[in-house]
Amino acid sequence: MHFIIFVLIHVGFVLRVLLRRHRDPASRVAWVAVILALPVIGIIVYLLFGETNIGRKRVARMRRVLASLPEITSIAGYENKAVRPKVPERYKSLFNVGKSISGFAPIGSNHARLLEDSNKAIDAMVADVDGATKHVHLMFYIWMPDNNGRKMADALMRAAARGVTCRAMVDDLGSRLLIKSDMWKEMQDAGVKLGIALKIGNPLVRVFDGRIDIRNHRKILIIDNKVTYCGSQNCADPEFLTKAKFAPWVDAVMRFTGPVVRQMQFVFASDWMGNYDEDIREILTEPLSHTGPGFPAQVVATGPNSRASAASEMFESLMYNAKRELVITTPYYVPNASMQSALCAAANRGVDTTVIFPARNNDFAVAATCKSYFEELLAAGVKIFEFHGGLLHTKSLTMDDEITFIGSANMDRRSFDLNYENNILLFDIATTKAMKERQDTYLADSTRVTVEEVAAWSWRTRLYNNSLAIVGPLL
């Protein structure tokens, strides 16, 4: 009798895997294999990590918040002819994909500056916070209580002291060291409004209210509805002391002005109100200052409440749209089948396709899985480089010298399906040139992976990489 119940439970879980909506076929196969191969442990692991579930209460709250916010098309001055975007016909489909994901249409009159490095990015952020007059809004996945973390905390406390409303939110897992530190209490006592995204609480109880590993991976800073920052930078020293052996973390951040700032403000407002009991809708209706002629841009915000694999679809659309050149940097490459095919297709049709990965990765499983795709990429003509100047953490894509996509999203399944991410898609020759020049500096400190090198891998290396790739759909 016990055996029959045991079998029925397993059949039930296998059926649940097969009947889940929007699940990638490879993911179904992987989970069925885990459940059947590890009878008890497999079910426990599936309950913990098998479904993209943020919890019923969170879903209901986020729906209420989004329903209460102003219409997206009414918050950024689309009625103003001066900000209507001039997107070439050949790129309109890209911005249509972005709009279909998070609702933001492209908008014109934007400007951007690529910051020199991680420390200069933090210094620029601090300078803007010191110049704030109304409000500062900040969201970081990781905010460390280190030198750069202290700089930001001090700037927020100075701003709060002069009457600026400062709201700072961090992810409960990524910024756990800050939350437990004296710095967190100092900011709270100084009047900085602090929020924690996706609180874990008691892990044994938390698993019944959504997956623990669904995280807010966004990196957002907005000052006075005038300036926003977007890129891969966490609020931390590049030495990243918790993982010092992989340091320095090498990031890229852009400082934006223009109506696209309001789109990022919308993302922050939805995050804040979705996690913190304060209504800040009025910031989305404040008058916008006009910045003059500029380029079209669009915020592409994704998360587990987006449609299935929305982030992956955005990357794939860029790959399929490329005509001459495609340059990508990402620290974590765990693609689904459609992304791997899109990247190979770009090279196969003659696009000069280059991908730069870190030579040493802080995640051994992701590093091995990434390498398992090298042979197919190289066969298609993709140029693969490995960066040796630290952990290349920059998430960037440039296309045909005109399009840039930059932000927090990695090219892995966590970013596709689990993490909350924020990116900006833009069309501008000068800004894309600056991003390409930065990518060239990465190439100058990289070595190219050759077909011969991969062919010479031992059977043990191939077994190791390919074995970990099998569980790629579960990573």
Secondary structure, 3 states (H helix, E strand, C coil): CHHHHHHHHHHHHHHHHHHCCCCCHHHHHHHHHHHHHCCCHHHHHHHHHCCCCCCHHHHHHHHHHHHHCCCHHHCCCCCCHHHCCCCCHHHHHHHHHHHHHHCCCCEEEEEEEECCCHHHHHHHHHHHHHCCCCEEEEEECCECCCHHHHHHHHHHHHHHHCCCEEEEEEECCCCHHHHCCHHHHHHHHCCCEEEEECCCCCHHHHHHHCCCCCCECCEEEEECCCEEEEECCCECCCCCHHHHHHCCEECCEEEEECCHHHHHHHHHHHHHHHHCCCCCHHHHCCCCCCCCCCEEEEEEEECCCCCCCHHHHHHHHHHHHCCCEEEEECCCEECCHHHHHHHHHHHHCCCEEEEEEECCCCCHHHHHHHHCCHHHHHHHCCEEEEECCCEECCCEEEECCCEEEEECCCEEHHHHHHCEEEEEEEECHHHHHHHHHHHHHHHHCEEEECHHHHHCCCHHHHHHHHHHHHCHHHC
